Amino acid sequence: MAVDGFELAYDRVGSGPAVVLLHGWPGDRTDYRELVPRLGGCQVLVPDLRGFGESDKHAADPRSQYDAVAQARSVAALIGELGLRRPVVAGYDIGSRIAQALARKRPELVKALVITPPVPGVGTRVFAAGPLREFWYQSFHRLPLAGELIDGKPEAVRAYLRHFWAHWSGPGFELAEADLDHLVSVYGPAGAFTASISWYRAGGGTAAAALSETAPAPGDRLAAPTTVLWPEHDPLFPRDWSDRLGEFFSDVRLRFVDGAGHFAPLEYPDVMAAEILAAL
């Protein structure tokens, strides 16, 4: 099924209660290769989001086709096409934002959320000196220069992606060269890197979201039962930014994950799987 002209590539395995897993940047659906085997007894759907992996990539207006609402439309259509009944939706990085958008726009489709940052509540703290040193890439991605320097140049893609996978991960985690090879194979072709950063050009970055962030009225808080997993060593999202979750979610539980960094499904798949199964 095409939505807005986009077809999503996906993996679907197993049978039983439904789970949908949404990946981050700079990754694709293979980010969940360690998590899926831990969800035995579940029907697991893992798509490549719009502009990523093997899904369609179009030179469309990013503001209307690559933001969280547009990405959520594709995920909702895929859930409907495959006949999944109220899945638990899990996501990290941009997958977290898209999972939240899906639960807001189509609450009847979502049983529960299991997400890691980003989550709302950051506010103006994102503009302090420390966070600005980390979020530089989001402003860079909005410049035409980003594509000119990196797009269609596999060695540049390799160096750029390696930086984030090394810098954002926790101690003891290192992305295998074979896995980096795979990411270069999907981010390296002409147009692929530019498609992936259309998320940021659509205003999907954390700093952009913080500018328009206002706590909703109690009755308008996100209603789906939500578990937020917050790792210890994610340089983008310090733990003290978890203090406002109750202003945005009506049913939320926070769990700190020690010793881990940003890449949730690869750094702490056991914890993530346990929380998904509990949500089911």
N, C-alpha and C positions, 0 to 999 in steps of 0.2 A: 504493500500500500504506500503510495506517495502522498506526502503532506507538504504543501507549498513547493512541490516539485522535488522534494528530497526523499530518497530511499535510504533507509538505514540498514547497514550490515549488522548481523547479530549472531550470537551463539545461543542455542536453547538446549538445555540438557535436563534429564530426569523427569520425574513426575511427582505429584503431591502438591503441598501448599506452594504458592508462587512467591518468588523473590526476583526483584529487578535490581541490577547492579550498575551504577553509573560512574564512569571513570573520570579522571582528572586530566589537566594539562601539566606537563607534556607527556601524555600517555595515550592509551587506547584500550579496547576491551580486554587485551591480554594482561592488563594490570591485575585482573582477578584470577589469574591462573593458579595461585595458591589457595584462594578462598573457595572457589567453586567445589573442589573435591571435599571440602569440610562441610558442605551443605547437603549431605546425603539425605534422601527422602524428600527433597524439595524439587520443584520445577524451577530452574534458574534461567533467567533471560539476561544476557549481557550484550548490549548494543554498543557499536561505535556511534558516538554522537554526531550530529551534523558537522561536516567539515573535518572529521577525524577518521583515521584508519581507512577502512574500505567503504565507508559511507559516502554519499554524494557530496561533492564540493562544487559550489557555484559562486560565480562572481556577482553575488546578489548584494543588495544593500544590507550591510551588517546589522543596522539598527532594527530591521524588521524580520530578519531571517536567522540570526545567530544569537540573539539574546536568550535569557533564561525562559521567557514565555514561549518563544518559538521552538526552542529545544524541547520544552515540556510538551508542546503540541505533538511533536513527532513521537515522543515516548508514549504519550497517551494513546495515539493512534496505533502504535505497535502493540500495546497491551490489549486494546480492543480487537485488533485483527487476529491475535493469537488466542483470544478468549481467556486471558488470565483473570482469575477472580480475586480482586482486592489483594494484590501483592504487598509484601513488605518491600519498601524501596530503600536501598542503601546507596550512599554516595560519598565521595571525598573530593576535595578541591572543587572544581567547577561542577562536578557531579552532585555535590552537596547543595549548591545553589539551585540546580535544576530540579533536584528532588523536592526541595522546598516549594519551588514554583509549581510543580505538578500537584503537590498536596494542597496548595491554595486554590489553584484554578479548577482542579478536578478532584475534590475531596472524596467523592464516592468511589474513586478508583484505588485509593491508598488505604491499606490497613494500618500501617505504622511506618515511621522513618527511623533509620539508623544512619547517622551522619557524623562527619567530622568537620572541623572548621574548613571554610568560612561559614559563620552563622551571624545573624544580626546582633547588634549591641556594641559594635566596635566604636562607632561614633567618631568624634574628632581625634581620638587617640591615634588613629592611623596616620595623622600628620605630624606626629612627634619625630624627633631626629632619628631614633632607632628604627621605627617602622619604615620611614622614608628610605633608609639605606637598603631595606629589603624589597620594597615594592617598586623600585625604579623600572623594572622590566615592563610593568603594566603601562606606564607612560610611553616607553620605547615602542611597545607593540602598536600603539596608536599612530606612529609616524610611518609614512611611506618608506623611510630609510630602513626600517626593520626588514621589510620584504626585499629591498634592493640588496642588502648585505647578506641575507641568509637564504631566501627562497630559491629552490632549485639547485642549491650548492650542497651536496651531501656532506662534505667535510666540515663546512661551516655549521650545518645542522647538527652534526655529531658533537662538535665542540660546545655548541650552545646548549644542547639538551644534557650533555654530560655535566655541565656546570650545575644545573638545577637538581639533577638526580643526586649529585654528590653533596651539594650544599644544604638541601632541604631534608635529607635523610638523617636518622639518628645514628648514634655510635654503633659500629658493628655491622651496619648494612652497607652493601655495595652492589650496585647494579651489574649483573654479569655482562660481559662483552657481547654474548650472543643475544641478550635481551636488548642491549643498545643497538646492535645491528638491526634487529627487527624494527625498532622505533625509527632508525634512519631510513629504513626501506619504505616506511609509510609517511614520514615527514619530509623526506628528501626530494621526491619528484616535484617538478615545476608546479607551482600553485598550491601544493599541500601545506607548506608552512604558513603561507598567507591565509589559507582557509582556517587553519587552527587558531590563529590569533584574531580571527573575526569576532570571537567571543569578547575580546577586550575592546575591539573597535565598536562593538555594540553597547559598550558601557557596562560590561559584566565584571569588571575588576573590583577588588575590595575597596579601594579608595573611592572609586566612582559610586559604589553602593553606599558608602558611609556618608557621602554628601547629601543624599536624599533620604537618609534613614530617620524615620520617626516612629516611636513606639505606638502601636495601634491601641485603640480602645480595648478593654478586656474582652468584649464579645467578638472582636475581630482578630484575636490572636490565632495563630495556626493551631488547628484543633487536633490534628492527627497525633496520636501518642508518639513521642519523639525521644530517642536516646542519642545523646551527643557524646562522642568519644573524643577526648582532648589529650593529645600526646604531650609528652614532656619536652621534647627537643625540636619541635617545629619552630623554626626561626621566624616564620611569618605571623604566628598567632600565639602570643604569650598567654599563659593560663589565667592571668588576671582579667583578660577580656571575656571570661566566662560569666561575669558577675551580673549580666542583664538578661540572661536567657528567659527568665520568668516574665519579662515585659513583652516577649514576642511569641512565646509558645504557651498554650494553655495546659499542656500535659507533657512535661519535659523532665528527663532524668539525665544528670551529668555524671560521666565516669572518666576519671583521669587514667591515662595509660602511661605508666612509667617506662623509661628507657627507649622510647620510640620517637620517630620523627614524622614527617609529613605524609609518607606514602603508606597509608593505613592498610590496604589489602595485602601488601607485601611485607610490611614490617610487623604487623600484629594480626595476622589472619585468624588465629585461634580466638582472640578476643572479639573480633568483628563477627566471626561465625557464631559464637556463643550468644551475642546480643541479638543477631538476626533470628536465630532459632528461638530465643526467649520471646521475641516480639511476635512470632508465629503462634 
